[in-house]
């Protein structure tokens, strides 16, 4: 029997508080790449994929709790660095009546920022590179790292892609995390050149590349230099372009009542990658991603209870 494909998602997971300021708060955890890793692991067929999360945590009880919870979700944690004296980041979500959310962050000294703060090639992720079949990272993964860390992540992505691994990049552009848009454009351009699958939200593309009209930006996005481009457009059909073929439309799920849009794109990415790495076509993977995202936005929080998506999980 073939060994499971080893899939790694790299980034930052933070403690999550959701509720009303000075009112009742619900504690959880989340972060774009962690959310994707969880939904990917849930949706994968048993025995097909082994999903790891790579990040840095502190040596405190909250970091212990995060690691245990990731393991409970089926994630491998051997690529997690533990940094004495550091702490995980924290964010607060406030959700309005329409399901739109506002985030407040406390992450400036998050342990995840220092993942590559060691000799070149000496992180668990870099040491295990030859055994990785797929790598997923995002614009936020790049944004939280100091310059030398971002360089090493991009070098790792290029190295994996060169030897035939799947490398997936999710744009997730958050302007407040960047010193300026030019720096973000530079690193995003390099990430798009290094990846084999680009998972792109059109609104983020417009915000990053200059606010062109939607149709002009869509054409530019579909022309990005990677073999597989997936464009998410909210309730509009998802677009998939593979190689030099024309983009194909994949309908989203109709009639969905959005309660909380947190992690919609992350859930899509998890469903997409689970299907794609499981042998499905890009169109089939986009349909799977749309189903997972539609389920997640009907409930509060970045990570919904497993029982609420039991019918979408790998079988």
SULLIN-V919004 format. One record per residue. N is the residue number from 1. RES is the residue in three letters. PHI is phi in whole degrees, -180 to 180 (* if undefined). PSI is psi as a letter, one per 40 degrees, with the letter a starting at -180 (* if undefined). OMEGA is omega in whole degrees, 0 to 359 (999 if undefined). Layout:
n res phi psi omega
N RES PHI PSI OMEGA
N RES PHI PSI OMEGA
//
This chain:
n res phi psi omega
1 UNK * h 181
2 UNK -65 i 178
3 UNK -69 i 175
4 UNK -63 i 173
5 UNK -68 h 181
6 UNK -93 h 183
7 UNK -114 h 180
8 UNK -125 h 171
9 UNK -112 h 183
10 UNK -115 h 175
11 UNK 166 a 185
12 UNK -128 h 170
13 UNK -114 h 182
14 UNK -120 i 169
15 UNK -70 i 183
16 UNK -118 h 169
17 UNK -116 h 180
18 UNK -132 h 180
19 UNK 156 a 182
20 UNK -100 h 179
21 UNK -54 h 182
22 UNK 63 e 176
23 UNK -120 a 180
24 UNK -73 h 180
25 UNK -120 h 173
26 UNK -107 h 183
27 UNK -96 h 175
28 UNK -153 a 176
29 UNK -154 i 180
30 UNK 180 i 182
31 UNK 167 i 192
32 UNK -55 d 184
33 UNK -75 d 175
34 UNK -67 d 178
35 UNK -57 d 179
36 UNK -61 d 180
37 UNK -61 d 180
38 UNK -65 d 181
39 UNK -67 d 176
40 UNK -64 d 180
41 UNK -64 d 180
42 UNK -66 d 187
43 UNK -88 e 183
44 UNK -70 i 174
45 UNK -67 h 180
46 UNK -55 h 177
47 UNK 83 e 183
48 UNK -86 d 184
49 UNK -127 i 169
50 UNK -117 h 188
51 UNK -104 h 178
52 UNK -114 i 172
53 UNK -113 h 180
54 UNK -114 h 179
55 UNK -166 a 173
56 UNK -123 i 176
57 UNK -129 i 174
58 UNK -86 a 177
59 UNK -112 f 185
60 UNK -98 i 180
61 UNK -61 d 179
62 UNK -65 d 177
63 UNK -65 d 175
64 UNK -59 d 181
65 UNK -63 d 177
66 UNK -62 d 182
67 UNK -61 d 179
68 UNK -63 d 181
69 UNK -69 d 176
70 UNK -63 d 179
71 UNK -63 d 178
72 UNK -63 d 178
73 UNK -84 e 178
74 UNK 90 e 180
75 UNK -88 i 172
76 UNK -82 h 187
77 UNK -121 e 181
78 UNK -69 e 180
79 UNK -94 e 178
80 UNK -83 h 173
81 UNK -91 i 176
82 UNK -112 h 185
83 UNK -111 h 182
84 UNK -56 h 176
85 UNK 85 e 179
86 UNK -99 i 183
87 UNK -134 i 171
88 UNK -72 i 175
89 UNK -74 i 183
90 UNK -140 i 172
91 UNK -141 i 178
92 UNK -116 h 177
93 UNK -107 h 169
94 UNK -117 h 185
95 UNK -114 h 180
96 UNK -87 a 186
97 UNK -65 d 180
98 UNK -89 e 180
99 UNK 89 e 177
100 UNK -80 i 188
101 UNK -120 i 173
102 UNK -124 h 183
103 UNK -110 i 170
104 UNK -124 h 189
105 UNK -117 i 167
106 UNK -130 g 190
107 UNK -140 e 188
108 UNK -60 d 180
109 UNK -115 f 178
110 UNK -59 h 180
111 UNK -59 d 184
112 UNK -59 d 180
113 UNK -63 d 186
114 UNK -103 e 183
115 UNK -55 d 183
116 UNK -95 e 180
117 UNK -83 g 180
118 UNK -161 i 182
119 UNK -59 i 180
120 UNK -54 h 179
121 UNK 82 e 189
122 UNK -103 e 174
123 UNK -84 i 177
124 UNK -56 d 181
125 UNK -64 d 181
126 UNK -69 d 181
127 UNK -65 d 183
128 UNK -96 e 189
129 UNK -56 d 183
130 UNK -70 e 182
131 UNK -108 e 182
132 UNK -100 h 180
133 UNK -96 d 180
134 UNK -154 h 178
135 UNK -125 h 176
136 UNK -123 h 174
137 UNK -149 i 188
138 UNK -139 i 174
139 UNK -61 d 177
140 UNK -71 d 176
141 UNK -55 d 179
142 UNK -70 d 186
143 UNK -66 d 185
144 UNK -79 e 185
145 UNK -87 i 170
146 UNK -66 i 186
147 UNK -52 d 182
148 UNK -68 d 177
149 UNK -68 d 178
150 UNK -62 d 178
151 UNK -61 d 182
152 UNK -71 d 176
153 UNK -66 d 179
154 UNK -66 d 178
155 UNK -64 d 178
156 UNK -64 d 179
157 UNK -59 d 180
158 UNK -64 d 179
159 UNK -65 d 179
160 UNK -67 d 179
161 UNK -60 d 183
162 UNK -63 d 180
163 UNK -93 e 170
164 UNK 101 e 176
165 UNK -72 i 173
166 UNK -78 h 177
167 UNK -124 h 183
168 UNK -111 h 179
169 UNK -121 h 177
170 UNK -107 h 190
171 UNK -64 d 177
172 UNK 34 g 181
173 UNK -83 h 178
174 UNK -123 g 187
175 UNK -53 d 185
176 UNK -66 e 181
177 UNK -87 e 186
178 UNK -113 i 176
179 UNK -64 d 176
180 UNK -165 i 183
181 UNK -67 d 181
182 UNK -61 d 179
183 UNK -65 d 178
184 UNK -63 d 181
185 UNK -61 d 180
186 UNK -61 d 184
187 UNK -72 d 176
188 UNK -64 d 179
189 UNK -60 d 179
190 UNK -70 d 177
191 UNK -64 d 180
192 UNK -66 d 177
193 UNK -74 d 183
194 UNK -90 e 187
195 UNK -91 i 175
196 UNK -105 e 176
197 UNK -133 h 177
198 UNK -109 h 179
199 UNK -106 h 195
200 UNK -122 h 173
201 UNK -92 h 187
202 UNK -62 d 178
203 UNK -58 d 179
204 UNK -67 d 177
205 UNK -61 d 179
206 UNK -63 d 180
207 UNK -64 d 184
208 UNK -80 d 191
209 UNK -94 e 169
210 UNK 123 e 173
211 UNK 70 f 176
212 UNK -63 i 173
213 UNK -57 i 188
214 UNK -55 d 183
215 UNK -67 d 178
216 UNK -65 d 179
217 UNK -66 d 179
218 UNK -61 d 179
219 UNK -63 d 179
220 UNK -67 d 180
221 UNK -66 d 179
222 UNK -66 e 181
223 UNK -92 e 179
224 UNK -56 i 189
225 UNK -82 g 173
226 UNK -141 i 188
227 UNK -63 d 187
228 UNK -132 h 182
229 UNK -120 h 178
230 UNK -121 h 184
231 UNK -117 h 178
232 UNK -95 h 185
233 UNK -133 f 181
234 UNK 66 b 182
235 UNK -77 e 177
236 UNK -71 i 180
237 UNK -56 i 174
238 UNK -73 i 179
239 UNK -110 h 180
240 UNK -129 h 177
241 UNK -124 h 178
242 UNK -115 h 180
243 UNK 60 b 182
244 UNK -97 e 180
245 UNK -76 i 177
246 UNK -70 i 179
247 UNK -66 i 177
248 UNK -112 i 178
249 UNK -89 h 176
250 UNK -125 h 185
251 UNK -62 i 171
252 UNK -84 i 182
253 UNK -81 h 183
254 UNK -78 i 171
255 UNK 69 f 181
256 UNK -83 h 175
257 UNK -89 h 183
258 UNK -81 h 175
259 UNK -95 d 182
260 UNK -156 h 183
261 UNK -83 e 177
262 UNK -55 h 174
263 UNK 71 e 179
264 UNK -59 d 180
265 UNK -67 d 179
266 UNK -66 d 178
267 UNK -64 d 176
268 UNK -57 d 182
269 UNK -60 d 178
270 UNK -63 d 178
271 UNK -65 d 180
272 UNK -63 d 184
273 UNK -68 d 177
274 UNK -61 d 180
275 UNK -70 d 183
276 UNK -66 d 179
277 UNK -72 e 176
278 UNK -83 e 176
279 UNK 107 e 180
280 UNK -76 i 175
281 UNK -74 i 178
282 UNK -62 d 178
283 UNK -67 d 177
284 UNK -62 d 180
285 UNK -67 d 178
286 UNK -65 d 177
287 UNK -63 d 178
288 UNK -65 d 178
289 UNK -61 d 178
290 UNK -64 d 179
291 UNK -65 d 181
292 UNK -66 d 180
293 UNK -61 d 180
294 UNK -63 d 179
295 UNK -70 d 185
296 UNK -66 d 184
297 UNK -72 e 177
298 UNK -86 e 182
299 UNK -137 i 182
300 UNK -82 i 175
301 UNK 99 i 180
302 UNK -70 d 182
303 UNK -118 h 181
304 UNK -81 i 178
305 UNK -56 i 183
306 UNK -57 d 184
307 UNK -66 d 180
308 UNK -78 e 178
309 UNK -133 f 184
310 UNK -57 d 182
311 UNK -74 e 180
312 UNK -101 e 184
313 UNK -80 i 185
314 UNK -57 i 179
315 UNK -145 * 999
//
